[in-house]
């Protein structure tokens, strides 16, 4: 059995609404051909967005390999989902940023096609930069916190052979804008460190960048800089895991990230999240399986779903509660 039943509402790209594929407390009502979704929290009607952060959860699914080897939007999506679970202000800013971005892109295309005054962009630039500063600052700190937790876990899962770094690359590099005149820029593979910059600093520098690139953005009809184009890379022993890593290395990096996320959420909220793992041992060699199960054994509680118990050692199963799912019925082993 997979764990799609436990999948809460996940966030899309910047400004996307919460996806309506969530838990069973979302009821569909209405007559034939007319469906209306209702969200009930302790019997009271709520908005779908109000569910975020009510129950924090960390899930490992086979498709989560895309966090490392997929498109940049997958990694931005991961960061957004994690932050929205623990930070309602971030969730609000992300939603507002999506709306402003859509308006600004529409105006860029209108200027390109109809020749309206580019000065109309000033208002949307101000709004976009203010929200972008908040989002980028939050992401920067979250990535630094996750890396501090994920790196030792990854080293443990690889028997001390590999270190893991999370390299955050904003589409707009505020550190370059703040560099002294004549200083050489960093190579593209070097992560940008912006922990020392406030949201206001990033806002100011991004506004300057948008002004200097306005003609290019009008020509392309889209916003070229901002959190919607940021990137996150996973680096092990100096190599980009998403480009050069094996399937086992990719899976190990994602597992280290997810295990780090559980501790990160506990630190942020004061409560342990629900840890849900689906087919977690597949594509791992015997040593990585052993290291992972030893690591999981130290957790307070977790749920693993699998179609085969053979990879699990007897001593691990002896301490676990095993449930069988047959024809939709769940029963203890």
C-alpha positions in Angstrom: 0.0 0.0 0.0 1.3 3.5 -0.8 0.8 6.4 1.6 -1.2 8.7 -0.7 -4.0 8.5 1.9 -1.9 10.6 4.2 -0.8 13.2 1.6 -2.0 16.5 2.9 -2.5 19.5 0.7 0.7 20.4 -1.0 1.6 23.8 -2.4 2.2 24.5 -6.0 4.6 27.1 -7.4 4.5 30.7 -6.2 0.9 31.8 -5.8 -0.7 28.5 -6.6 -3.6 27.6 -4.3 -3.4 24.6 -2.1 -4.1 21.5 -4.1 -7.5 20.0 -3.3 -6.3 16.4 -3.0 -6.0 16.4 0.7 -7.3 14.5 3.8 -10.7 13.0 4.4 -12.1 15.9 6.4 -12.7 17.7 3.1 -16.2 16.7 2.3 -17.8 16.9 -1.2 -21.5 18.0 -1.0 -24.1 19.0 -3.5 -26.6 17.5 -5.9 -25.9 15.5 -9.1 -23.3 17.3 -11.2 -22.8 19.9 -8.5 -20.0 19.3 -6.0 -18.9 21.7 -3.3 -15.9 21.1 -1.0 -16.2 21.9 2.6 -13.3 22.0 5.1 -14.3 21.2 8.7 -11.8 21.7 11.6 -13.3 20.4 14.9 -16.7 20.8 13.3 -16.1 24.4 12.2 -16.0 25.5 8.6 -12.5 26.7 7.5 -10.8 27.7 4.4 -8.6 25.1 2.7 -5.5 27.2 3.4 -6.3 27.1 7.1 -5.3 23.4 7.2 -1.6 24.3 6.5 0.4 23.8 9.7 -2.4 22.2 11.7 -0.7 18.8 11.5 2.9 18.8 10.3 4.1 15.8 8.4 7.2 14.7 6.6 6.7 12.2 3.8 9.1 10.2 1.8 7.6 9.0 -1.5 9.3 7.3 -4.5 8.5 10.4 -6.6 10.5 12.6 -4.1 13.6 11.7 -6.0 12.6 14.6 -8.2 13.6 16.9 -5.4 17.2 16.2 -6.3 17.2 15.1 -9.9 14.1 16.9 -11.2 13.5 20.4 -12.4 14.2 23.5 -10.2 10.5 24.0 -9.7 10.4 20.7 -7.8 13.0 22.0 -5.4 11.3 25.3 -5.0 8.1 23.4 -4.4 9.8 21.3 -1.6 11.0 24.4 0.2 7.7 26.2 -0.1 5.8 23.2 1.3 8.2 22.8 4.2 8.1 26.5 5.1 4.4 26.8 4.8 3.9 24.1 7.3 5.8 26.0 10.0 5.4 29.6 9.0 2.0 31.1 8.2 3.6 34.4 7.3 5.6 32.7 4.6 2.5 31.0 3.3 0.7 34.4 3.1 3.7 36.1 1.4 4.0 33.2 -1.1 0.4 33.5 -2.1 0.6 37.3 -2.5 3.9 37.0 -4.5 2.2 34.7 -7.0 -0.6 37.2 -7.5 1.8 40.1 -8.0 4.0 38.1 -10.3 1.0 37.3 -12.5 0.0 40.9 -12.7 3.5 42.1 -13.4 4.0 39.5 -16.2 0.6 40.5 -17.7 1.7 44.1 -17.7 5.1 43.3 -19.3 3.3 41.6 -22.2 0.9 44.5 -22.5 3.8 47.0 -22.7 5.4 44.8 -25.3 2.3 44.4 -27.5 0.4 47.6 -26.9 3.1 50.1 -26.1 1.7 51.3 -22.8 4.0 53.3 -20.5 6.7 51.2 -18.8 6.4 53.6 -15.8 3.3 51.5 -14.8 5.8 48.8 -13.7 7.0 50.9 -10.8 4.1 50.0 -8.6 4.3 46.3 -9.3 8.1 46.3 -8.9 7.7 47.7 -5.4 5.2 45.1 -4.4 7.2 42.3 -6.0 10.5 43.3 -4.4 9.0 43.6 -0.9 7.5 40.1 -1.0 10.6 38.7 -2.7 12.8 40.0 0.0 10.7 38.2 2.7 10.6 35.0 0.7 14.3 34.8 -0.2 15.4 35.7 3.4 13.2 32.9 4.8 14.4 30.4 2.3 18.0 31.3 2.9 17.7 30.7 6.6 15.7 27.5 6.2 18.3 26.0 3.8 21.1 26.8 6.2 19.2 25.2 9.1 18.3 22.1 7.1 21.9 21.7 5.9 23.2 21.8 9.4 20.9 18.9 10.3 21.1 17.0 7.1 24.9 16.9 6.7 25.6 14.7 9.8 22.7 12.5 9.0 23.9 12.0 5.4 27.4 11.2 6.7 25.9 8.6 9.1 23.8 7.0 6.3 27.0 6.7 4.1 29.2 5.3 6.9 31.2 8.5 7.0 32.1 8.4 3.3 30.1 11.3 2.0 29.3 14.8 3.2 26.2 16.7 2.0 25.8 20.4 1.2 22.7 22.3 0.2 23.6 25.0 -2.3 21.0 27.7 -2.6 21.3 29.8 -5.8 18.9 32.8 -5.9 18.1 33.9 -9.5 19.2 37.4 -8.3 22.5 37.4 -6.4 22.3 40.2 -3.9 25.9 39.5 -2.7 27.2 40.4 -6.2 25.3 43.7 -6.1 26.9 44.5 -2.7 30.4 43.5 -3.7 33.1 46.2 -3.9 33.7 47.7 -7.3 36.2 45.6 -9.3 35.7 42.4 -7.3 35.4 39.3 -9.4 32.1 37.5 -9.4 31.6 34.0 -8.1 31.6 31.1 -10.5 28.1 29.7 -11.3 28.8 26.5 -9.3 29.4 28.5 -6.1 26.4 28.8 -3.7 25.4 32.3 -2.7 25.5 33.1 1.0 23.0 35.8 1.9 22.5 35.0 5.6 23.9 38.4 6.5 21.4 40.3 4.3 18.0 41.3 5.7 14.8 41.1 3.7 15.0 44.9 3.3 18.5 44.6 1.9 17.4 42.0 -0.7 14.3 44.1 -1.5 16.4 47.2 -2.3 19.0 45.3 -4.4 16.3 43.4 -6.4 14.5 46.7 -7.2 17.7 48.0 -8.6 18.1 44.9 -10.7 14.6 45.1 -12.1 15.2 48.7 -13.1 18.4 47.8 -14.9 16.9 44.8 -16.7 13.5 46.4 -17.5 14.1 46.6 -21.3 15.1 42.9 -21.4 12.1 41.9 -19.4 9.7 43.8 -21.7 11.3 42.2 -24.7 10.8 38.7 -23.2 7.4 39.5 -21.6 8.3 37.9 -18.3 9.9 38.6 -14.9 13.4 37.3 -15.0 14.4 37.7 -11.4 12.8 36.7 -8.1 12.1 33.7 -5.9 10.1 32.0 -8.7 13.4 31.3 -10.5 15.6 30.3 -7.5 17.5 27.1 -7.5 18.7 24.6 -4.8 21.4 22.0 -5.5 22.6 19.0 -3.5 26.3 18.5 -3.4 28.1 15.4 -2.0 31.8 15.3 -1.8 32.0 18.2 -4.2 29.8 16.6 -6.9 26.2 17.6 -7.8 24.1 14.6 -6.8 21.4 15.6 -9.2 23.8 15.4 -12.2 26.4 12.8 -11.2 24.8 10.8 -8.4 23.7 7.2 -8.7 20.1 6.3 -7.9 21.2 5.1 -4.5 23.1 8.4 -3.8 20.0 10.4 -4.9 17.8 8.4 -2.6 20.2 8.8 0.3 20.4 12.5 -0.2 16.6 12.8 -0.1 16.3 10.6 2.9 18.9 12.7 4.8 16.9 15.8 3.9 13.6 14.3 5.0 15.1 13.1 8.3 16.6 16.5 8.9 13.3 18.1 8.1 11.6 16.2 11.0 14.1 17.7 13.5 13.9 21.1 11.8 10.1 21.1 12.2 10.3 20.0 15.8 12.7 22.9 16.4 10.4 25.4 14.6 7.1 24.2 16.2 8.0 22.4 19.4 6.3 19.2 18.2 7.4 16.2 16.3 5.9 15.9 12.8 4.3 12.7 11.5 7.0 10.7 9.6 5.6 8.7 6.7 7.9 6.6 4.5 6.8 4.7 1.4 9.1 1.9 0.0 12.0 3.6 1.7 14.5 0.7 1.3 14.3 0.2 -2.5 17.4 1.1 -4.6 19.6 1.1 -1.4 22.5 -1.3 -1.0 22.7 -3.5 2.1 24.9 -1.1 4.0 22.7 1.9 3.4 19.7 -0.1 4.4 21.3 -1.0 7.6 22.4 2.5 8.4 19.0 3.9 7.6 17.1 1.4 9.8 19.5 2.1 12.6 18.8 5.8 12.3 15.1 5.3 12.2 15.2 3.1 15.3 16.1 6.2 17.3 13.0 8.1 16.2 9.9 8.3 18.4 7.4 7.1 15.9 7.3 6.5 12.2 5.2 4.6 9.6 6.7 2.6 6.8 4.7 1.1 3.9 6.1 -1.7 1.8 5.0 -4.6 -0.4 7.8 -6.8 0.8 9.1 -7.4 4.4 12.1 -9.4 3.2 14.6 -6.4 3.2 13.8 -5.7 6.9 16.0 -7.7 9.4 14.2 -9.8 12.0 15.4 -7.7 14.9 13.9 -4.6 13.3 10.5 -6.3 12.7 10.5 -7.7 16.2 10.3 -4.1 17.6 7.7 -3.0 15.0 4.0 -3.2 14.8 3.1 -4.8 11.4 -0.3 -4.3 9.8 -1.5 -6.1 6.6 -3.7 -4.5 4.0 -5.8 -7.0 2.0 -8.8 -6.0 -0.2 -9.1 -2.7 1.6 -9.1 -4.3 5.1 -6.4 -3.5 7.6 -5.5 -6.1 10.3 -2.5 -6.5 12.7 0.1 -9.2 11.7 
